[in-house]
Every structure is written in C-alpha cells, then in structure tokens.
Amino acid sequence: MKNPSIDAVMTAEPVTIDRTEPISEAYALLKKGRFHHLPVLDGDEPVGLVSSTDILELAYDVRGTEERNLMVFLDHQFSIDDAMSTELVTLSEDATVKDAAAVLADGKVHSVLVLGTDADLAGIVTTTDLVVYLHGQL
C-alpha cells in the first residue's frame, strides 16, 4: 500500500496521565514505560504532552539529589502543567502515514497526537514509530 492509514504506525490507546496527577507519577510512567512522550488529559481531552526531558529540565537545579527526594521536591514545587507542552500537534484518525511523516520530518516535534471524531485521543505517532514502520518496509 503506497500511503497507508495512520493506524499502521500509531500506538492506539497510549499510556496517558491526567493533568491533576502529581508530576512524580508522570516521571514513574515514563521511566518504566518503553515510550518518551506522555499525553496529558483533562477528562478525555488531550491538553498537553510531557516527556522525561521536560521533567528533567524542571529538576536541573537539584542534580545529585537522591531520586526519591527529587520526586518529593518536584511534587511540592511543580505540577504536570508546569512541565507539559500545550502546543499540541495533532492529526485526525483519517490521516495517513505520509501525513504523519510530513509533520515529523521537519524535526520541530517528535510526536503527533491522533484524535478521534470527538476530539478524544485515539493514539500517538512518534518518530520512533515511523522508523520502525519504515524498517519493516525495507
């Protein structure tokens, strides 16, 4: 298929976090998961995206601190809203792999949220997803 549907590369039902959860929970999910981008929801609506890098940037000034103490510090000083990016790049479920590649090719973002018909989160496509897909095509 020359230009398959976006669901050929997207991760359906990605791990998410509610914006009211403590930032340490986002960090824990990112640390134990095999992913680097965590969609942030307000109810069912995606409102942001947080990465390990976003959290580590908040913690930059407390390097050398034991991880448990660092998480307590972060929870008391910051919220997920402080770390997440709110400028979401999205595509609809009827988009194609080529559409996702076009968005990710410029290197400004490394993930695209895929939205269903009700603007709810249907999945996520990352640059890694595209590379894995392309590798399988070769």
N, C-alpha and C positions, 0 to 999 in steps of 0.2 A: 504494500500500500504506500503510495507516494507521500501522502500527507495525512497520517492517521490522526484520530481524535486525541485530544489532550489526555484522556484517561489511559492512554497507552504508556504515559510517563509519570502521571501524578500519583502521589500517595493519597489514596482515599482514606477518609476518617483519620487524619493525622492526630497525634497527641496534641492536646491544647491545654490552656490554663485560663481560668477566669481571672479577670483583672483585679479581683478582690483578694486573691490568694497572696501569701507572703512571697517575697522575691526569693527566699531560700527554697521554696517549693519549685519555682521555675528553674533554679540552678540545679536542684536534685534531679528533676526530669531531664534536663539537658545533659547532665553528667552521666546518668545511667542509660540514656537512650542512644540509638545509633543515628542521631539527627542533630542538626546545628541550629535549626530555626523552629521556634515555638510560637504558633499563633495564639494571640491573646483575645479572649472573647468577653463580651459584655452580654450575658444571656447567650443567645445563639449568634449574635452579630460579631464578626471579626472587627476589632478596633485597633489592633496593633500586632507587632511581631517582635519577639525578643530572642536574642542569641546569647551564647556564652560570652562572646566578646562584649556585648552591651553590658552585661553584669560585671564582667571583669574591669571594664572601664570605670564603673562606679567604685570598685574596690581598689583601684590603682594605688591610692594613697595609704592603704593599710597592708601593703605587701609584707610578707614574713609573718603574718598573723596566722595562728592555728585555724584550720578551716571551720571548725565548729564556732569559734569566737567570731570569725569573719561573717558567718551566716547570721548570727545573732545581731552583730553590728549592722549588717545590711538591712535586716528586717526592721530594726529600730530607726534607721536613718532614711530608708528609701522604700518605695513601693514599685510594683511592676510598671506602673505608669511612668515612673522616673526613668526606667531602662528601655522601655519599648519604643520602637519606631512606629509612628502613627501615619506615615505617608505610605500607605499600602499600595502595592502594585497588584492588580487583580485581572483575571480573565474569567470568562463565563465557561460553563460546562460544555458549550458547543464549540469552544476554541479547538485549535489543532496543535500538534507538536510543533509545527512551523511557527505558529503564533507565539508559543512559549519560548522557542529558541530566539525569535526576533527580539523579545523583551529582555531576555537574559544575555544576549550576545554583546550588548554594549558595556557590560561589566559594572553598571551602576548598582544593580541589585543582584542578589544570589538566590532569590526565591520569589515565587509568584503564588498568591493565593487563588484558588479556583472556587468561584462562587456558583451556587445553585440558583434556581429560578427565584427563590425567595430571598436572595442575597445572603443565604446561610453558607457556611463553609462546607464545601464539597471535597476539597483536597488541597494539596500543595505540590508545586513542582519546583525543584531546586536544580542548580547547575549540576550537581552530582547525579540527579535523576536523569538528566539529559545525556550526560556522559555514559552512564550505564546503558541507557537505551541505544545510543549510537554504537557502543561497543558490541552490543548484541546484534546489530545490523551488519557489522563488518564480517 
